[in-house]
Amino acid sequence: MHAPFLILAGKREEKKIVCTSEVGTYYELFRKIPPTYLAKMQAGGTKDFGFAKITMVKADHPSTVVGP
């Protein structure tokens, strides 16, 4: 829920929100976050950010998003 605020307030050039494709699309459409700030993934996928590799794993818990 706070990721859009944090990404826009951050000072680093190479900042990203790592999220599922669906959450990334929500951020683009409804929170107006430019796609350059998003690293969309799906469960089982791995992305190399240079300083770290991130693998998205399946997690069975709820999350919340404020919006339509």
Secondary structure, DSSP 8 states (H G I E B T S, - for coil): --HHHHHHH---TT--EEEEHHHHHHHHHHS---GGGEEEE-TT-EEE-SS-EEE-------------
